[in-house]
Amino acid sequence: MTSDVKEELKELNLGQKIKNLRQGQIVSLQQMAEKTGLSQPLLSQIESEVVAPPVATLLKISRALDVNIGYFFQAEESGKKA
């Protein structure tokens, strides 16, 4: 992956968005693992932004959290530029 792509991925804050949604719905990592079929360590790495999830994995997560996958690609509302 080029540094430009890595930077763009970082700016999406996918891990933080996933974690915020999960915690807002009071869902544990164990429950997420059961809902998605993904391992707890993988989910933790995604939330910590150690690992960038492939689209198929992101789709599983979005379904488990009952949001459209497009949610993860929207700019945040905190005054940051997209």
C-alpha positions, 0 to 999 in steps of 0.5 A: 500500500502506498503512503497516500492510501495509508494516509487516506485510510487513516483519515477515515477513522474506520476503527474509531467509528466502529468502536463508537458504534459498538460501544454506543449500542452496548455490544461487547467485542465477544458479541461482535465476534459472534454476530460477524463470525470474525475473531475478537483479536481481529476486531480489536486490531481493526478498532485500534486501526492496526489492521485495515478491514477489507470491504467484505469484513467491513460489510459484516461489521456494518450489518452487525451494527445495523448501519449502511457500509457507506457510513464508514466512508462519510466525513466526520461532523467535527469540522474536519475536512473530508 
